[in-house]
């Protein structure tokens, strides 16, 4: 029923269809693989098309911001439960197609409140045409708390150095005052009433030296001690 030329043509078409089918299956597999990666990420992922509508949102972004982002969602139709600063940043990025890196925003409505870090960039096709914008939002609440602790530790360390310097500056004149008081005491007999004020001064100098010693011990880094 078919000529040889028809059979050859049909074989070519069948080969092309098989090739397209194989590529289509690969594409579906790649898309599924990509989505599994997105869902496994610890950062929230929100992808907008060039019209500003959501084409993809992973589970983490919904958990982090406390609201769903269905396909087709946009800032123009719904802004509920989003921090005003995040809305402003998203609008700016979607409007200007700029890249944003490490922008920190506080999410106050979350319980407890969170600090998130936003990275966003536009993506284009091979000809440079705009395809959409990707937002990566990461919860950095614990990291920010650790950074604050490190800053406080640095300030305490600087305070310790300052305290040690002040303590040394105070200790030197105290030593001179102590020697003068001891010389004055030696000029009076044991039962002389004028020794009492000198004794009080001596006692207060000793107390000040004890305070300065404690300051120096606090500021001085100590070596670990081995114990049983």
C-alpha positions in Angstrom: 0.0 0.0 0.0 3.0 2.3 0.5 5.9 3.2 -1.7 9.4 2.8 -0.5 9.7 6.6 -0.4 6.6 6.8 1.9 8.0 4.2 4.2 11.3 6.0 4.5 9.4 9.3 5.2 7.3 7.6 7.9 10.4 6.1 9.5 12.0 9.6 9.6 8.8 11.1 11.1 8.5 8.2 13.7 12.2 8.8 14.7 11.5 12.5 15.1 8.4 11.8 17.2 10.3 9.3 19.4 13.1 11.9 19.9 10.6 14.6 20.8 8.9 12.2 23.2 12.2 11.3 24.8 13.1 15.0 25.3 9.7 15.8 26.7 10.1 13.0 29.3 13.5 14.3 30.1 12.1 17.8 30.5 9.3 16.5 32.8 11.9 14.6 34.8 14.1 17.6 35.1 11.2 19.8 36.2 10.3 17.3 38.9 13.9 17.1 40.0 14.2 20.9 40.2 11.0 21.1 42.2 12.2 18.5 44.7 15.4 20.5 45.1 13.4 23.7 45.7 11.2 21.9 48.3 14.2 20.6 50.1 15.8 24.1 50.5 16.0 25.7 53.9 15.4 29.1 52.1 12.0 30.2 51.0 11.8 30.5 47.1 9.3 32.7 45.4 9.3 33.0 41.6 7.4 35.8 39.7 6.9 36.0 36.0 7.6 39.2 34.0 4.0 40.3 34.8 4.6 40.1 38.6 2.5 36.9 39.1 3.8 34.0 41.1 4.7 30.9 39.1 6.3 28.9 41.9 6.5 29.0 45.7 8.1 26.3 47.9 6.7 25.1 51.2 9.4 27.0 53.2 8.3 30.4 52.0 4.7 29.8 53.1 5.8 28.5 56.5 8.2 31.3 57.1 5.8 34.2 56.2 2.7 32.4 57.5 0.6 32.5 54.4 0.2 30.6 51.1 1.4 31.9 47.7 -0.8 30.1 45.1 0.1 30.2 41.5 -1.0 33.5 40.0 -0.7 35.4 43.3 0.5 39.0 43.0 1.2 42.0 45.3 -1.4 44.0 43.4 -4.2 41.7 44.5 -3.2 40.5 48.0 -0.7 41.9 50.6 -2.1 40.4 53.8 0.4 39.3 56.5 3.4 40.6 54.6 5.8 43.1 56.3 5.5 46.6 54.7 9.2 46.7 54.2 9.2 43.4 52.3 6.3 44.5 50.1 8.2 47.7 49.3 11.3 45.8 48.5 9.4 43.3 46.2 7.6 46.1 44.4 10.9 47.9 43.8 12.6 44.7 42.5 9.7 43.7 40.2 9.5 47.3 38.9 13.1 48.0 38.2 14.5 44.5 37.7 17.4 45.2 40.1 19.4 42.7 42.0 19.2 42.7 45.8 21.6 41.0 48.1 21.5 40.3 51.9 18.7 42.7 52.7 17.5 42.1 56.3 13.8 42.5 57.2 12.0 41.9 60.5 8.8 39.9 60.3 6.9 41.2 63.3 3.6 39.4 62.8 5.3 36.0 63.1 5.3 34.2 66.5 8.0 34.6 67.6 9.2 37.5 65.5 11.7 36.6 62.8 14.5 38.3 61.0 14.8 37.3 57.3 17.5 37.9 54.7 16.3 38.6 51.2 18.2 38.0 47.9 16.5 38.7 44.6 17.5 38.7 41.0 15.9 38.8 37.6 16.5 36.0 35.1 16.4 36.4 31.3 16.5 34.3 28.2 19.4 33.9 25.8 18.4 37.0 23.9 18.3 39.1 27.1 14.5 39.2 27.3 13.0 39.4 30.8 11.5 36.1 32.0 10.8 36.8 35.7 12.3 37.4 39.1 13.4 35.0 41.8 13.3 35.8 45.6 15.3 33.7 48.1 14.3 34.5 51.6 16.1 32.9 54.5 15.3 32.9 58.3 18.4 34.3 60.0 16.9 34.9 63.4 19.4 32.6 65.2 22.3 33.9 63.2 21.4 37.5 64.0 21.2 36.6 67.7 24.6 35.0 67.6 26.0 38.1 65.8 24.6 40.3 68.6 26.2 38.1 71.2 29.5 38.4 69.5 29.2 42.1 69.3 28.4 42.2 73.1 31.4 39.9 73.7 33.6 42.3 71.7 32.4 45.3 73.7 32.9 43.4 77.0 36.4 42.5 75.9 37.2 46.1 75.0 35.7 47.1 78.4 38.0 44.6 80.1 41.1 46.1 78.4 39.9 49.6 79.4 39.3 48.5 83.0 42.8 46.9 83.2 44.4 50.2 81.9 42.4 52.3 84.4 43.2 49.8 87.3 47.0 50.1 86.6 46.8 53.9 86.5 44.9 54.0 89.8 47.2 51.4 91.5 50.4 53.5 90.9 49.3 56.6 92.9 47.7 54.3 95.6 51.1 52.8 96.2 52.6 56.2 96.7 49.8 57.2 99.1 50.3 54.0 101.0 54.0 54.7 101.5 53.3 58.2 102.7 50.7 57.1 105.2 53.1 54.4 106.5 55.8 57.1 107.0 53.4 59.4 108.8 52.3 56.5 111.1 56.0 55.9 112.1 56.2 59.4 113.4 53.5 58.9 116.0 53.5 56.5 119.0 51.1 53.6 119.2 48.7 55.4 121.7 48.7 58.7 119.7 45.2 59.6 118.7 46.5 61.0 115.4 47.2 57.5 114.2 43.5 56.6 113.9 42.8 58.8 110.8 46.0 57.4 109.2 44.8 53.8 110.0 41.4 54.6 108.3 43.2 55.9 105.2 45.4 52.8 105.2 42.3 50.6 105.4 40.6 52.4 102.6 43.7 52.2 100.4 43.8 48.4 101.0 40.1 48.2 100.1 40.7 50.1 96.8 43.7 47.8 96.0 41.4 44.8 96.5 38.8 46.2 94.1 41.6 46.9 91.5 43.0 43.4 92.0 39.5 42.0 91.2 39.2 44.2 88.1 42.6 43.0 86.9 41.7 39.3 87.6 38.5 39.8 85.6 40.2 41.5 82.6 43.1 39.1 82.5 42.5 36.0 80.4 42.9 32.9 82.6 44.5 29.6 81.7 42.3 26.5 82.0 43.1 24.4 85.2 43.2 20.6 85.0 41.2 19.0 87.8 40.4 15.4 88.7 
